[in-house]
Amino acid sequence: MTIRKLKLHKYLVIIVIAVLQLLSVHQALAEYNFDGYPSTDKLDGVKQGIVKGGVYVDGGHGLPDKNAPYTQSFNVPEGNVTWARLYVGVWGGKQTYSGTLQTTFNGDDLGTLILEGSSDSNPDVWCAGNGVYWVNYDITSLTTKDSLTATATTEEISTGFDGRVYGIMLVAVYEASEGEEVKYWINEGNVNLHDTNDEALAKFTGSVDVDKFPVARLTAIYLTGSPYENDYLYFNDEKLCDGDNCDDIANSMANSMDYFDFKTFDVIDYLEKEANEARFERVEEGNLHPVLAVLTLHTEEEGDTDLTVSSVKVPILYAGNSNTITATIENIGEYPAYGFQAALYADNEIVSTASISSLAAGRNRSIDFNWKPDSDGEYILWVYADPNDRKTELCESNNNNTPLILNVIDFTPPEIEIDQPEDGEIVETDVITVSGTIEDTSRNITVLVNEVAAVVSGSGWSAPVSLYYGYNKIIVSAVDGANNSATEFVVVKSLVQQNRESGGIPSEGRGSIINTDTSVVESPVDKTRGLFSGPAVIIFIVSIAALYLWRRGSK
């Protein structure tokens, strides 16, 4: 073999290796895994240490409006912030949909990110499951004030991208000259717990002087949790409870509109000298995403606080819609209050909750509750701070506001479903029973079928209808107690003539649906498309080039 041929073969090998490396790099860039990212079974430790000062963990839920900006306020204690990270959760709708996320922090633009689901290549965007995003920003240099705000705005790129913001969280480590000593661990990620991926761990490595720290708190953040679907949280194999609730920790803050949970637990009784860990178990949840776990140990015990509800702002309330009620919680005690909840009650039932990680003495904090009343009418509402009595307070009888008697208005029309018969159905009878379901936020509902009252039982309704030979239009209308109305209809063809003789069933068969308005033409399958696309194109071109060089070298 000549020297020229050897050189050509050498070049050929180099080209092929380079192409293969390029293809492998392209595959490795994707920051997506259905089971979780960066890890599928754990929240990875990102920061741990000891600080004279504290660790601030706070945030709140977003939702329910698509593509609407969501703003979250923060109050970081005075001190020198040495580490801070901002987290934003976004619902994409599906891992194949794409959109953008634009975030600002206290007026500083953090940039616009493209959320590409399974094709995402941004190291700060963690996508898992069916398009659930957990995005993180390093904002250490920007966290210089005690009062801060963050705003997240999403936009659709591909049709179907949802864009609702689950919530925004801030975690900050700060130094304070007169602060206590705090040992801490911060674990982050986006694990998708589902039917084949049932649990995840957050390990807090290292040893602990259990006699030095009289207070230990675990804060856990979840996305996509649902009420009435059990899930468990353990710390060192001890099952944790949120007040009386031990079996449904990720319950969307007791509000099915949020799908965001921010919970803090007292774990001092379960603290071990080493190898402490939290374990998240899915149990009955369809999909559950633990995304953040923070363990803090404190050298100072919590003193007496005094929590009050200083104001409650209630908008006009609409049945069937998500209504935002804003309450101001104030600490008039002598010491800060850490890790407590506030609850919104409607007629003695908790309809929404909000968590507050810390509230300094003499400070207040505004929190939002989302409530979607099922029906209209009169309700008694009030807000209660620390409903589970987890805080030791100077006064335990001033934790709620004076109950408010309010009316919920119904502007939502009924939702009618016609189950039988189907639109376009052909029948061999002159009398048919029309039936279906009705959903409405009003307590009084009337259903008419061709202007004749139907029998309504629960959410179902039915009525007999006489048919003429040929096509019959059956109109179903509903009116609720607030005078909201809706109408649906189907067209049915009867083959029974006036002399009651059957005209026969067409060859398409009984129960077939007639639709002469549209036709479907399937486009021919392009069998060459898969061959000449993506990596195959590169390999094809390289092969041609290699063949050319070989032939030329062989001459």
BALOZA-362051 format. One record per residue (C-alpha): residue in one letter; z, y, x. Coordinates in steps of 0.001 Angstrom, whole numbers, padded with zeros to 6 digits, always signed. Last residue first. Example, Ala and Ser with C-alpha at 12.3 -4.5 7.8 and 13.67 -1.06 7.14 Angstrom:
BEGIN
S+007140-001060+013670/A+007800-004500+012300/
//
This chain:
BEGIN
K-008588+004841-005848/S-005217+003361-006630/G-003490+006713-006498/R-005646+008155-009260/R-005011+005181-011449/W-001270+005430-010841/L-001165+009192-011426/Y-003068+008835-014723/L-000861+005980-015895/A+002261+008019-015113/A+000924+011029-017015/I+000059+008884-020025/S+003533+007263-019963/V+005229+010651-019620/I+003348+011954-022680/F+004301+008912-024780/I+007968+009040-023696/I+008182+012719-024622/V+006542+012153-028011/A+008840+009189-028745/P+011892+011362-028071/G+011244+013419-031211/S+008125+012633-033220/F+004840+010808-032776/L+005748+007275-033846/G+007857+008300-036832/R+004973+010337-038240/T+002322+007673-037729/K+003112+005778-040947/D+002585+008849-043087/V+003445+007444-046511/P+001061+008548-049203/S+002437+011131-051616/E+003894+009728-054805/V+002509+011277-057917/V+005013+011763-060692/S+003906+012952-064083/T+005486+015573-066280/D+005273+016741-069869/T+004721+013408-071568/N+008331+012281-071383/I+009305+009577-073843/I+012408+007550-073024/S+012328+003847-073767/G+014990+002464-076095/R+012775-000272-077419/G+009835-001411-075337/E+006908+000175-073478/S+004628-001870-075774/P+005323+000477-078647/I+007853-000649-081274/G+006625-001271-084750/G+005947+001098-087603/S+008863-000317-089491/E+008725-000157-093217/R+011265+002012-095015/N+008619+003401-097401/Q+009301+006802-095820/Q+008366+005458-092428/V+010851+003979-089945/L+009604+004474-086385/S+012142+007201-085648/K+011653+009400-082576/V+014686+011129-081122/V+014896+014603-079563/V+018196+015694-078022/F+020225+018885-078349/E+023006+020912-076743/T+024853+024020-077922/A+027871+025999-076726/S+030369+028365-078309/N+033362+030509-077404/N+035184+031715-080542/A+038619+031648-078872/G+039561+028609-080982/D+036546+026695-079760/V+033041+026390-081205/A+030781+023405-080559/S+027123+022746-081313/V+025088+019553-081418/I+021431+019785-082477/I+019430+016635-083248/K+015672+017230-083198/N+013772+014466-084973/Y+010314+013162-084036/G+008507+010735-086321/Y+009735+009301-089614/Y+012776+011210-090753/L+016279+010536-089502/S+019710+010684-091141/V+022596+011554-088808/P+026031+009877-088574/A+028697+011794-086592/S+030736+011263-083416/W+033216+013080-081138/G+035229+012223-078035/S+037688+014303-075994/G+040648+013381-078172/S+039214+012341-081514/V+036678+014678-083109/V+034795+013553-086247/A+031674+015661-086595/A+031203+018599-088949/V+027646+018952-090313/E+025471+021794-088994/N+022960+019367-087410/V+025950+017892-085575/L+028881+020311-085588/V+031901+020120-083265/T+035038+022208-083851/I+037661+022831-081147/N+041201+024156-081163/R+043465+023951-078064/S+041016+025923-075979/T+040145+024995-072385/D+037261+022776-073478/E+035720+019419-072796/I+033661+017550-075387/T+032341+014011-075333/G+029512+012128-077021/S+028294+010522-080204/V+025321+010484-082590/T+025295+007542-084994/I+021805+006861-086302/V+020271+006527-089747/D+016529+005980-090358/T+016208+002999-088040/E+013788+001572-085508/V+014626+003906-082612/I+012663+005600-079838/E+014709+007615-077326/G+013337+010917-076075/D+016787+012340-075242/E+019307+009532-075211/P+021197+008630-078373/Q+024071+008503-077669/D+026037+010103-074825/I+025609+013755-075808/E+027857+015814-073495/I+029186+019202-074573/E+031157+021551-072317/P+032935+024200-074380/P+032496+027859-073424/T+035018+029461-071043/F+036269+032918-071973/D+039812+031743-072810/I+042576+034238-072118/V+045975+033240-070733/N+048831+035278-072190/L+051908+036192-070162/I+055691+035982-070425/L+057096+036829-066991/P+060277+035253-065616/T+062540+037651-063638/N+061890+036903-059983/N+063312+033954-058084/N+065598+033273-055131/N+068545+035420-056204/S+071126+032734-057057/E+071526+031081-053651/C+073198+033989-051890/L+074048+034091-048170/E+071464+031401-047619/T+071263+028015-045920/K+067620+027037-046228/R+066268+023707-047544/D+067080+024546-051151/N+063984+022724-052489/P+062744+025770-054394/D+062818+027873-051190/A+061523+031058-052835/Y+060807+030737-056564/V+057996+032521-058383/W+057911+032902-062175/L+055559+032356-065086/I+056157+031728-068810/Y+052915+030861-070585/E+051227+031930-073837/G+047812+030603-074825/D+044626+029386-073175/S+044031+025961-071694/D+043876+024050-068445/P+045266+026904-066384/K+043784+027155-062865/W+046413+028597-060508/N+045955+029816-056956/F+049065+031237-055288/D+048897+033965-052677/I+051596+035058-050236/S+052891+038468-049201/R+055584+038496-046505/N+058692+040576-046089/R+060879+041605-043156/G+064589+042537-042892/A+065467+039319-041101/A+062353+037634-039718/L+060219+035324-041833/S+058845+032134-040295/S+056519+029251-041177/I+055896+030290-044774/S+054317+027662-047004/A+052676+028234-050385/T+052973+026251-053605/S+051018+025957-056860/V+051473+024670-060422/I+055178+023796-060329/E+056231+023038-063908/N+058964+024865-065847/D+056476+026614-068182/A+054303+027800-065298/Y+056079+027829-061933/L+054751+029236-058658/A+056492+027849-055591/A+057661+029222-052248/Q+058076+027055-049198/F+060195+027031-046062/G+059715+026566-042318/Y+061873+029156-040595/A+064117+031907-041949/P+065171+034633-039515/Y+068820+035764-039435/E+071003+038379-041169/G+069695+038024-044716/I+067432+040315-046755/N+064413+038062-046194/E+061655+039189-048547/I+058953+037208-050371/T+056122+039201-051949/A+054069+037382-054573/T+050339+037425-055259/I+048836+035464-058186/T+045215+034379-057731/N+043504+032863-060802/S+041166+029864-060571/N+039204+029587-063794/G+039436+027163-066746/A+041668+029524-068705/Y+041565+033141-067584/L+044512+035240-066442/I+044241+039015-066137/P+045815+039693-062760/V+049451+038926-061833/K+051286+040732-059038/V+054797+039432-058325/S+057399+041533-056500/S+060662+041322-054517/V+061094+037553-054556/T+064279+037002-052562/L+065344+034979-049537/D+068726+035404-047878/T+069178+033929-044412/D+072282+032557-042742/G+071772+031417-039159/E+069325+028856-037781/E+070704+026991-034817/E+069733+028123-031340/T+068344+025889-028577/H+065121+025134-030443/L+062696+022197-030335/T+059125+022716-031609/L+056560+020096-032656/V+053116+021304-033750/A+050546+019057-035464/L+047029+020208-036374/V+043878+018743-037942/P+044905+015882-040259/H+041779+015200-042359/L+042113+013013-045457/N+039357+011184-047307/G+039745+008968-050366/E+043537+009332-050318/E+045361+006170-051427/V+047261+005178-048214/R+045992+007776-045671/E+048776+007451-043079/F+049589+010198-040546/R+051923+009226-037706/A+054018+011678-035697/E+055256+010873-032202/N+058220+011130-029866/A+057876+009166-026608/E+061181+010283-025090/K+064820+011073-025840/E+064225+010549-029562/L+064388+013036-032451/Y+064898+011519-035906/D+067850+013616-037112/I+066264+016795-035737/V+063098+016283-037825/D+063192+019294-040184/F+059712+019448-041692/T+056996+022125-041988/K+053916+021785-044251/F+050533+023527-044372/D+048134+021732-046703/F+044560+022592-047659/Y+042389+021061-050400/D+042948+024301-052331/M+041709+023898-055919/S+043813+020822-056758/N+047027+022823-056412/A+050315+021109-055506/M+049990+022507-051957/S+046767+020483-051737/N+048804+017280-052118/A+048881+016263-048460/I+052482+015014-048485/D+052052+012604-051404/D+054683+009855-051069/C+057903+011588-050012/N+058071+014428-052541/D+061666+015298-053336/G+061633+018181-050849/D+058594+017526-048683/C+059678+014153-047377/L+059241+012442-044009/K+059191+008669-043447/E+060942+007686-040232/D+058750+005653-037853/N+059228+008171-035015/F+058077+010919-037375/Y+056165+009560-040346/L+053796+011170-042839/Y+052583+009286-045907/D+049636+009584-048314/N+049488+009020-052056/E+046738+010413-054278/Y+048279+012424-057144/P+047296+015723-055514/S+044358+015759-053100/G+044209+016395-049355/T+040872+017692-048030/L+042316+019449-044918/Y+045739+018863-043380/I+048157+020892-041239/A+051476+019514-039982/T+054498+021426-038656/L+057374+019461-037114/R+060688+021197-036554/A+063630+020338-034278/V+066946+022221-034164/P+070133+021393-032226/F+068300+021253-028873/K+070333+020643-025724/D+071914+017346-026752/V+068477+015736-027331/D+067388+016462-023767/V+063774+015413-024313/S+061377+013398-022136/G+057601+013631-022025/T+054728+013100-024400/F+054456+014396-027945/K+051966+011957-029484/A+050100+012850-032671/L+048860+009666-034296/A+046187+008790-036847/E+045947+006285-039684/D+043603+004501-042067/N+040141+004500-040514/T+038167+001909-042501/D+038815+003326-045992/H+039137+006958-044899/L+041058+009148-042446/N+038747+011702-040858/V+040433+013076-037742/N+039785+016695-036783/G+041649+017697-033633/E+044786+019485-032420/N+048193+018817-030875/I+050628+021586-029836/W+053905+020526-028171/Y+056961+022754-027761/K+060285+023341-026031/V+061884+026591-027161/E+064539+028599-025348/E+065892+031437-027448/G+064625+034996-027363/E+066146+038090-025816/S+063416+038647-023232/A+060701+037425-025597/E+057739+035297-024483/Y+055062+034208-026948/V+053148+031027-027786/A+050683+031601-030628/V+049222+029315-033304/L+047114+031001-035982/M+045689+029185-039010/I+042842+029985-041418/G+042070+028022-044579/Y+039700+025721-046418/V+036848+028245-046280/R+034033+027525-048742/G+030604+027273-047142/D+028925+024788-049480/F+025663+024006-047685/G+023396+022530-050369/T+020166+024279-049394/S+019999+024804-045645/I+021076+028007-043925/E+023948+029050-046192/E+026350+031798-045199/T+030011+031821-044223/T+032550+034601-043747/A+035956+034274-042039/T+038406+037166-041720/A+041465+037309-039469/T+044271+039858-039738/L+047095+040914-037417/S+050458+042660-037615/D+052577+042037-034473/K+049991+043386-032075/T+048513+042069-028816/T+046808+038841-029862/L+043341+039673-028522/S+043791+038296-024976/T+045051+034946-026263/I+042254+034605-028823/D+040815+031195-027891/Y+038884+030201-031019/N+038879+026891-032910/V+036649+025528-035670/W+037640+022619-037943/Y+034616+021567-039999/V+034373+018970-042796/G+030709+017980-043329/N+031009+014543-044917/G+033324+013057-042326/A+033811+014951-039082/C+032839+018281-037518/W+034622+019925-034614/V+033147+023293-033637/D+034470+024686-030339/P+032215+022455-028212/N+029098+023662-030075/S+026419+020957-030207/D+026209+020249-033950/S+023566+017782-035106/S+025915+015759-037347/G+027086+018958-039000/E+025005+021965-037979/L+027467+024855-038262/I+025807+027810-036536/L+028449+030124-035096/T+028585+033894-035481/G+030722+035836-033039/L+034409+036504-032502/D+033970+040076-033759/D+037107+042090-033008/G+038518+043964-036028/N+041887+042214-036007/F+040158+038880-035567/T+036636+038550-036925/T+034838+035319-037807/Q+031202+034594-038727/L+030433+031032-039770/T+026828+029950-040357/G+025220+027165-042368/S+023833+023652-042067/Y+023627+020574-044298/T+023329+017045-042899/Q+027091+016488-042634/K+027500+017213-046334/G+029224+019877-048439/G+029923+022094-045428/W+033616+022735-046120/V+035087+025117-043547/G+038442+025180-041700/V+039190+028066-039329/Y+041606+027847-036383/L+042830+030692-034161/R+044408+029923-030778/A+046989+031841-028807/W+048591+031467-025395/T+050788+033816-023334/V+051691+036329-026070/N+054218+038836-024717/G+056850+039716-027287/E+057420+041029-030790/P+057096+038385-033497/V+053572+037626-034766/N+052952+038806-038336/F+049720+037303-039659/S+047246+038141-042424/Q+044422+035897-043691/T+041076+037167-044976/Y+038446+035040-046732/P+034902+036348-047105/A+033065+034803-050095/N+030357+032271-049199/K+031502+029910-051969/D+034601+030891-053922/P+037708+028652-054153/L+038821+028690-051353/G+041117+029864-048548/H+044532+028480-047730/G+047067+030117-045476/G+048247+030772-041959/D+051244+030530-039659/V+052546+028945-036497/Y+054372+031189-034011/V+055900+029436-031010/G+058974+031089-029530/G+060712+033233-026943/K+061944+031762-023710/V+059213+029189-023325/I+059076+025470-022518/G+055835+023475-022337/Q+053002+021893-024243/K+049371+022733-024957/V+046221+020867-026035/G+047658+017481-027014/D+045025+015465-028843/L+045350+014599-032517/K+044768+010872-032835/D+042602+008085-034258/T+038979+009257-034149/S+039240+011650-031223/P+037287+014876-030486/Y+036314+014564-033330/G+036843+012207-036244/D+035619+009115-038096/F+032190+010608-038917/N+031728+011818-035359/Y+030234+015156-034463/E+030084+017397-031383/A+026512+016313-030489/L+025819+016960-026818/A+025753+013309-025751/Q+022449+012486-027508/H+020538+015298-025797/V+022062+014321-022462/S+020743+010756-022895/L+017215+011986-023591/L+017196+014287-020580/Q+018510+011493-018370/L+015674+009231-019554/V+013122+011947-018812/A+014491+012522-015312/I+014467+008796-014546/V+010802+008517-015649/I+009760+011525-013562/I+011580+010276-010444/V+009992+006805-010761/L+006490+008323-011033/Y+007085+010609-008057/K+008039+007598-005962/H+005002+005659-007171/L+002779+008579-006163/K+004443+008791-002771/L+003963+005087-002182/K+000299+005358-003180/R-000248+008188-000680/I+001483+006216+002055/T-000974+003368+001479/M+000000+000000+000000/
//
